[in-house]
Amino acid sequence: MVGTTKSEFVLILLGASRLYDVYSTYEERDLYIERVEHLTSDWATAISAFEAAMCANDQIPTPEDLVRYANLRHTEKPTERRPIRHTMDYNPREEIVQALAENGFGGIYLGLKKARPSGRDEMSACCPFHKDRTPSFNYNTKSGMWICRAGCGGGSVFDYEMAMTGESYGELLHRLAFGLGIEVNRKNDAKDKLTFGEEG
């Protein structure tokens, strides 16, 4: 895969059967590619991660999910898990972010090596996704957003946790909500519950 280019990634993307179900216009496809390019310029890794995601879920991964698959290449192969689905009355994402922000997201980014302030509301540390001697990982203590300036990617606190644990989005929401004492199955007048999980 040495010398893999953006053009090769685009060709593989255009050959994906589910692409037009998710991104129906040229503008949407261009934005998808631009977002992937912003998160990682390593097109060989992006292609490998894209193919792995398609094989696992048979659907087009979001650019953020693509980074998660790429990051998992730096860890041990995850054990086989049965597909899990979670049903919620509402999405607790905002409450989780607010609760985590109360301690500057310290509970999430706990244990990062050489962690130190690097500016207003910013922390730098060694990146956990690659062998990093000079801190190239930054996160914001107000928003929880992170980025590796060496090219491992970036995203929200949820993207970080999914990359670190291999959990699905639904599993992560349930775990964090439970740990923070946030109720996810409140009774309300919603006709349809929100469902998060991995398709089998």
Secondary structure, 3 states (H helix, E strand, C coil): CCCCCHHHHHHHHHCCCCHHHHCCCHHHHHHHHHHHHHHCCCHHHHHHHHHHHHHHHCCCCCHHHHHHHHHHCCCCCCCCCCCCEEEECCCCHHHHHHHHHCCCCCCCCCCCCCCEEEECCEEEECCCCCCCCCCCEEEECCCCCEEECCCCEEECHHHHHHHHHCCCHHHHHHHHHHHHCCCCCCCCCCCCCEEEECCC
